[in-house]
């Protein structure tokens, strides 16, 4: 709030405000779509596979992101109406809880994407040993470790968010993990191209290879969408921490509401990609809607 007020005095850029109706509509759509993904995986036993469990982890992260922005906007409205004070002890704890939820959503999304990328890598290049390497129990253990780490990190970062020693590792983690996932995908596609000629004479292997590469392309789309939706908000955090008084930084921070809306758009786009590119999920959705009718 203070940074936004100060930026008005040092820049000619006006604050871009997203209408509340649009904001809440986007948030509700993101929550409902990801909830639909979770219900589909729970109801269809054929989807009780490590890959879909990792997808559910990503869906939960997206739901947390939409829920965080929704609650934050509600509390801002309550502050403007005078029902909440800006500097009370309860409001400080509430703000820390909101920050913790945001960080949990971001870290959960990053590590879920990493788990999905690793699972797809094993599926493509260790297809014959996949079920021995990535068992259902091992996938659940991986998810438990991921969410325990993300929960602990989100609480620690939220409590010490005013320290540069906390902000810097958090912001470095985002591009570092994205670079690692990107390298994994590039390596995946390069090896897949070299293996394509070797398996061309095997019809069944070719079909299996094409199916796995389709999954890799889908996850690459997820990665691109994730970067486009989350990177502007992470950049806002960096600028707010290290150059809040710079006119150019203040001008960028004037689109804070747009960056927050992009996070919730990510929660809407991901389920659409799943529904469009996954025959199993499409079939499950059709059965769910048919039974409901």
C-alpha positions as CSV (number, residue, x, y, z in Angstrom):
1,X,0.0,0.0,0.0
2,X,2.8,2.4,0.9
3,X,4.8,1.5,-2.2
4,X,1.7,2.0,-4.4
5,X,1.0,5.5,-2.8
6,X,4.6,6.5,-3.2
7,X,4.7,5.4,-6.8
8,X,2.0,7.8,-7.7
9,X,4.3,10.7,-6.8
10,X,7.3,9.5,-8.8
11,X,5.8,8.2,-12.0
12,X,3.1,9.2,-14.4
13,X,1.8,5.6,-14.8
14,X,-1.7,5.2,-13.4
15,X,-2.7,2.2,-11.3
16,X,-4.4,-0.4,-13.5
17,X,-7.3,-1.9,-11.5
18,X,-9.1,-5.0,-12.5
19,X,-12.8,-4.8,-11.9
20,X,-13.9,-6.9,-8.9
21,X,-16.5,-8.7,-10.9
22,X,-13.9,-9.9,-13.4
23,X,-11.5,-10.8,-10.6
24,X,-13.9,-13.0,-8.6
25,X,-15.2,-14.6,-11.8
26,X,-11.7,-15.6,-12.9
27,X,-10.9,-16.9,-9.4
28,X,-14.1,-18.9,-9.1
29,X,-13.6,-20.5,-12.5
30,X,-10.1,-21.5,-11.6
31,X,-11.1,-23.1,-8.4
32,X,-14.0,-25.0,-9.9
33,X,-12.0,-26.3,-12.9
34,X,-9.2,-27.7,-10.8
35,X,-11.7,-29.1,-8.4
36,X,-13.2,-30.9,-11.3
37,X,-9.8,-32.4,-12.2
38,X,-9.5,-33.7,-8.6
39,X,-12.9,-35.3,-8.7
40,X,-12.3,-36.9,-12.1
41,X,-9.1,-38.5,-10.9
42,X,-10.6,-39.7,-7.6
43,X,-13.7,-41.2,-9.3
44,X,-11.9,-43.0,-12.2
45,X,-9.7,-45.8,-10.8
46,X,-8.0,-46.0,-14.2
47,X,-6.5,-42.6,-13.4
48,X,-4.9,-43.7,-10.1
49,X,-1.4,-43.5,-11.6
50,X,1.6,-41.6,-10.6
51,X,1.3,-39.1,-13.5
52,X,-2.2,-38.2,-12.6
53,X,-1.4,-37.8,-8.9
54,X,1.3,-35.3,-9.9
55,X,-1.3,-33.6,-12.0
56,X,-3.6,-33.4,-9.0
57,X,-0.7,-31.8,-7.0
58,X,-0.5,-29.1,-9.7
59,X,-4.2,-28.6,-9.6
60,X,-4.1,-28.2,-5.8
61,X,-1.4,-25.6,-6.2
62,X,-3.5,-23.7,-8.8
63,X,-6.5,-23.8,-6.4
64,X,-4.4,-22.3,-3.6
65,X,-3.2,-19.5,-5.9
66,X,-6.8,-18.6,-6.9
67,X,-7.9,-18.9,-3.3
68,X,-5.1,-16.7,-2.1
69,X,-5.9,-13.9,-4.5
70,X,-9.6,-14.2,-3.7
71,X,-9.1,-13.9,0.0
72,X,-6.6,-11.1,-0.3
73,X,-9.0,-9.1,-2.4
74,X,-11.8,-9.7,0.1
75,X,-9.6,-8.4,3.0
76,X,-8.6,-5.4,0.9
77,X,-12.3,-4.6,0.4
78,X,-13.0,-5.0,4.1
79,X,-10.1,-2.6,4.9
80,X,-11.5,0.0,2.6
81,X,-14.9,-0.4,4.2
82,X,-13.3,0.1,7.7
83,X,-14.0,-3.3,9.1
84,X,-10.3,-4.1,9.4
85,X,-7.4,-1.9,10.4
86,X,-4.2,-1.9,8.4
87,X,-1.7,-2.2,11.3
88,X,-3.4,-4.3,13.9
89,X,-1.8,-7.5,15.3
90,X,-4.6,-9.7,13.9
91,X,-4.2,-8.1,10.5
92,X,-0.4,-8.7,10.6
93,X,-1.0,-12.4,11.3
94,X,-3.6,-12.5,8.6
95,X,-1.2,-11.0,6.1
96,X,1.5,-13.5,7.1
97,X,-1.0,-16.3,6.5
98,X,-1.9,-14.9,3.1
99,X,1.7,-14.6,2.1
100,X,2.4,-18.1,3.3
101,X,-0.5,-19.4,1.1
102,X,0.9,-17.5,-1.9
103,X,4.4,-19.0,-1.4
104,X,3.0,-22.4,-0.9
105,X,1.1,-22.1,-4.2
106,X,4.1,-21.0,-6.1
107,X,6.5,-23.6,-4.6
108,X,3.9,-26.3,-5.0
109,X,3.4,-25.5,-8.7
110,X,7.2,-25.4,-9.3
111,X,7.9,-28.8,-7.7
112,X,4.8,-30.4,-9.1
113,X,5.9,-29.3,-12.6
114,X,9.4,-30.8,-11.8
115,X,7.8,-34.1,-10.6
116,X,5.7,-34.2,-13.8
117,X,8.7,-33.6,-16.0
118,X,10.8,-36.3,-14.2
119,X,7.9,-38.7,-14.5
120,X,7.5,-38.0,-18.2
121,X,11.3,-38.4,-18.7
122,X,11.2,-41.8,-17.1
123,X,8.1,-42.8,-19.1
124,X,9.9,-42.0,-22.4
125,X,13.4,-43.3,-21.9
126,X,12.8,-46.1,-19.3
127,X,9.4,-47.3,-20.6
128,X,10.1,-51.0,-19.9
129,X,11.2,-50.3,-16.3
130,X,8.8,-47.4,-15.6
131,X,6.4,-49.4,-13.3
132,X,9.3,-50.6,-11.3
133,X,10.9,-47.2,-11.0
134,X,7.8,-45.0,-10.4
135,X,5.5,-47.1,-8.3
136,X,2.3,-45.6,-6.8
137,X,3.8,-45.7,-3.3
138,X,7.0,-44.0,-4.4
139,X,4.9,-41.3,-6.1
140,X,2.9,-40.7,-2.9
141,X,6.2,-40.4,-0.9
142,X,7.5,-37.9,-3.4
143,X,4.4,-35.8,-3.1
144,X,4.5,-36.0,0.7
145,X,8.1,-34.8,0.7
146,X,7.3,-32.0,-1.8
147,X,4.4,-30.6,0.2
148,X,6.1,-30.9,3.6
149,X,9.1,-29.0,2.2
150,X,6.8,-26.4,0.5
151,X,4.7,-25.9,3.7
152,X,7.8,-25.5,5.9
153,X,9.5,-23.1,3.4
154,X,6.3,-21.0,2.9
155,X,5.9,-20.5,6.7
156,X,9.6,-19.6,7.1
157,X,9.7,-17.2,4.1
158,X,6.4,-15.5,5.2
159,X,7.8,-14.9,8.8
160,X,11.1,-13.5,7.5
161,X,9.9,-11.9,4.3
162,X,11.4,-8.5,5.3
163,X,14.9,-9.9,5.3
164,X,16.9,-9.7,2.1
165,X,18.5,-13.0,2.9
166,X,15.0,-14.6,2.6
167,X,13.8,-12.8,-0.4
168,X,16.9,-13.4,-2.6
169,X,16.9,-17.2,-2.3
170,X,13.2,-17.4,-2.9
171,X,13.3,-15.3,-6.0
172,X,16.4,-17.1,-7.3
173,X,14.7,-20.5,-6.8
174,X,12.0,-19.6,-9.4
175,X,14.3,-19.0,-12.4
176,X,16.7,-21.8,-11.3
177,X,13.9,-24.5,-11.1
178,X,12.5,-23.2,-14.4
179,X,15.9,-23.5,-16.1
180,X,16.4,-27.0,-14.7
181,X,13.0,-28.1,-16.0
182,X,13.7,-26.5,-19.4
183,X,17.0,-28.3,-19.6
184,X,15.3,-31.5,-18.8
185,X,12.8,-31.0,-21.6
186,X,15.4,-30.0,-24.1
187,X,17.4,-33.1,-23.3
188,X,14.2,-35.1,-23.5
189,X,13.4,-33.9,-27.0
190,X,17.0,-34.3,-28.3
191,X,17.2,-37.9,-27.1
192,X,13.7,-38.6,-28.4
193,X,14.7,-37.4,-31.9
194,X,17.8,-39.7,-31.9
195,X,15.7,-42.6,-30.7
196,X,13.0,-42.0,-33.3
197,X,14.9,-43.8,-36.1
198,X,15.8,-46.8,-33.9
199,X,12.2,-47.5,-33.1
200,X,10.7,-46.7,-36.4
201,X,10.6,-50.3,-37.5
202,X,8.6,-51.3,-34.4
203,X,4.9,-50.4,-34.8
204,X,3.8,-50.9,-31.2
205,X,6.9,-49.0,-29.9
206,X,6.2,-46.2,-32.4
207,X,2.6,-45.8,-31.1
208,X,3.9,-45.8,-27.5
209,X,6.7,-43.3,-28.4
210,X,4.2,-41.0,-30.0
211,X,1.9,-41.2,-27.0
212,X,4.7,-40.3,-24.6
213,X,5.9,-37.5,-26.8
214,X,2.4,-36.1,-26.9
215,X,2.5,-36.0,-23.1
216,X,5.9,-34.3,-23.2
217,X,4.5,-31.6,-25.6
218,X,1.6,-31.1,-23.2
219,X,3.8,-30.6,-20.3
220,X,6.0,-28.2,-22.3
221,X,2.8,-26.1,-22.9
222,X,2.2,-26.2,-19.1
223,X,5.7,-24.9,-18.5
224,X,5.2,-22.0,-21.0
225,X,1.9,-21.1,-19.6
226,X,3.3,-21.2,-16.0
227,X,6.1,-18.9,-16.9
228,X,3.9,-16.4,-18.7
229,X,1.4,-16.3,-15.7
230,X,3.8,-16.3,-12.7
231,X,6.9,-14.6,-13.9
232,X,5.4,-11.0,-14.0
233,X,4.3,-11.4,-10.3
234,X,7.7,-12.7,-9.2
235,X,9.3,-9.8,-11.0
236,X,6.9,-7.5,-9.1
237,X,8.2,-8.9,-5.8
238,X,11.8,-8.3,-6.8
239,X,11.2,-4.7,-7.8
240,X,9.1,-4.0,-4.7
241,X,12.0,-5.2,-2.6
242,X,15.0,-3.8,-4.3
243,X,13.9,-0.7,-6.2
244,X,10.6,0.6,-4.9
245,X,11.6,4.3,-5.4
246,X,12.7,4.0,-9.0
247,X,10.2,5.6,-11.4
248,X,10.5,2.7,-13.9
249,X,10.0,0.1,-11.2
250,X,7.1,2.0,-9.8
251,X,5.5,2.2,-13.3
252,X,5.8,-1.6,-13.6
253,X,4.3,-2.1,-10.2
254,X,1.2,-0.1,-11.2
255,X,0.0,-3.2,-13.0
256,X,0.0,-5.2,-9.8
257,X,-3.7,-6.2,-10.2
258,X,-3.1,-7.5,-13.7
259,X,-0.2,-9.6,-12.6
260,X,-2.4,-11.1,-9.8
261,X,-5.1,-11.9,-12.3
262,X,-2.6,-13.7,-14.5
263,X,-1.9,-16.1,-11.7
264,X,-5.6,-17.0,-11.5
265,X,-5.7,-17.3,-15.3
266,X,-3.0,-20.0,-15.0
267,X,-5.4,-22.0,-12.8
268,X,-8.0,-21.7,-15.6
269,X,-5.8,-22.6,-18.5
270,X,-4.1,-25.7,-17.0
271,X,-7.4,-27.7,-16.7
272,X,-8.4,-26.7,-20.2
273,X,-5.1,-28.1,-21.5
274,X,-5.7,-31.3,-19.6
275,X,-9.2,-31.7,-20.9
276,X,-8.2,-30.9,-24.4
277,X,-5.1,-33.2,-24.7
278,X,-5.9,-36.1,-22.3
279,X,-8.3,-38.7,-23.8
280,X,-8.7,-40.3,-20.3
281,X,-9.8,-37.1,-18.7
282,X,-12.1,-36.2,-21.6
283,X,-13.8,-39.6,-21.2
284,X,-14.1,-39.2,-17.5
285,X,-15.6,-35.7,-17.8
286,X,-18.2,-37.0,-20.3
287,X,-19.2,-39.8,-18.0
288,X,-19.4,-37.4,-15.0
289,X,-21.6,-34.9,-16.9
290,X,-23.7,-37.7,-18.4
291,X,-24.4,-39.2,-15.0
292,X,-25.2,-35.8,-13.5
293,X,-27.8,-35.3,-16.2
